[in-house]
Amino acid sequence: MTESSKSTLLSNGIRILSKKIPHVRSVSMGMWVNVGARDESDLENGISHFIEHMLFKGTKKRTGYQIAKEFDAIGGHTNAFTSMENTCYHARVMDSRMNVMVDILSDIFLNSVFDEAEIEKERPVIFQEICMMEDNPEEYIHTLSSNCYWGDNALGRSVLGTRENVTRFDSKTIKTIFSNYYQPDRIVVSAAGNLDHDRLIDLVGPAFESLKPGNQFPKRITPPGYSRIDLNYKELEQVHICINTTGIGITDPRRYALSLMNTILGGNMSSRLFQEIREKRGLAYSVYSYLSSFEDTGMFGAYVGTDPDNSLTAVGLILKEMQSLKNKRVGSAELNDAKEYTKGSLLLASESIDNQMVRLAQNEIHFGKEIPIEEILDRIDAVSENDILNLTESLFTSSQLSLTLLGQIDNKAPFEDILTL
């Protein structure tokens, strides 16, 4: 690790990381678990997200109201999120309040009671969260497209779960999953800001060292991607469209080339998709490409929202730009612009201590060590035109191409005729 970053391994396997940033007056801290929706069975789908909610609803010594009140009283900001592979509970406070933050986060992480009455009150809240997602077509299309591409694998399900599952979850079920999944060797505590590492260990170590290893963790299954078209008819003004193909895992050495290719295709306002579909033709307000990478696999995609009458044209233009990247090397000037944009975004993000905390944890989870930002910048600079061409040739194939549409479209035949690379 770098000189300003430190790491401690507790006897039970929990890793505690910190990065001292002395010129700030705050501390950002996250308690990460390498557990997410991907680790759930079909009947468990949504329980990791439910657990995330319940950790703020009461411990052995604090009610849910007291947790919220104590964070507000120190001017702190706290939240949590669940993804396919990780769950994180995080907070940021002034450096002088770090001990209070650690005490509260440790308490909810280690001593939550999962009270049945609180579960009943939280259940309709999660129902509303599901409704919010389904009422937002630009968000909902990504859930639908993941299911289209990954099928019945857990990667194809919603992190929020189904209404049927959420209705069934009770205190006993949640406690069992929490005990089995929140195992010490899958936990990382990371902090960044104006803090002392030894002080952090004194605050975190004694409580967290009491955690005992759990039962066997479920094995993650690497799914294939599916080539198919999925129409989802809904009375909307726009048709929301996702085109997906195979991607790569988070640790794949080609990730730097993929990031630059994504920038060139649809990652910013000067990208090919933005310029062709929005600026030149005025077919869409929102159009972009994106990456979904996991520990062993990934998915690459492009999104556009457009008028139903323009949907076939928009799909054709996205496929045309993808084909162009596959058939012809990008120019050196275009690649250099993408490098400068990517490096600039990375360096700007590094000025946030929240992002520094996240990077510490994610590097530890995925690589087992910190990846210095200087090394990342060098790897970006080392990407060549041939690297991107070779990558697109391997990823952009008709056999891995899927198309998902949400809106007033009820005939897939015209799309079948053009869905090829």
Sequence and secondary structure as in RCSB ss.txt:
>XXXX:A:sequence
MTESSKSTLLSNGIRILSKKIPHVRSVSMGMWVNVGARDESDLENGISHFIEHMLFKGTKKRTGYQIAKEFDAIG
GHTNAFTSMENTCYHARVMDSRMNVMVDILSDIFLNSVFDEAEIEKERPVIFQEICMMEDNPEEYIHTLSSNCYW
GDNALGRSVLGTRENVTRFDSKTIKTIFSNYYQPDRIVVSAAGNLDHDRLIDLVGPAFESLKPGNQFPKRITPPG
YSRIDLNYKELEQVHICINTTGIGITDPRRYALSLMNTILGGNMSSRLFQEIREKRGLAYSVYSYLSSFEDTGMF
GAYVGTDPDNSLTAVGLILKEMQSLKNKRVGSAELNDAKEYTKGSLLLASESIDNQMVRLAQNEIHFGKEIPIEE
ILDRIDAVSENDILNLTESLFTSSQLSLTLLGQIDNKAPFEDILTL
>XXXX:A:secstr
  TTEEEEE TTS EEEEEE TT SEEEEEEEES  GGG  TTTTTHHHHHHHHTTSBBSS BHHHHHHHHHHTT
 EEEEEE SS EEEEEEEEGGGHHHHHHHHHHHHHHB   HHHHHHHHHHHHHHHHHHHH HHHHHHHHHHHHHH
TTSGGGS TT  HHHHHH  HHHHHHHHHHH  GGGEEEEEEES  HHHHHHHHHHHHTT    S          
   EEEEE   SSEEEEEEEE   TT TTHHHHHHHHIIIIISTTSHHIIIIIIIT  EEEEEEEEEE SS EEE
EEEEEE GGGHHHHHHHHHHHHHHHHHS   HHHHHHHHHHHHHHHHHHTT HHHHHHHHHHHHHHHSS   HHH
HHHHHHH  HHHHHHHHHHH  GGG EEEEEES    HHHHHH   
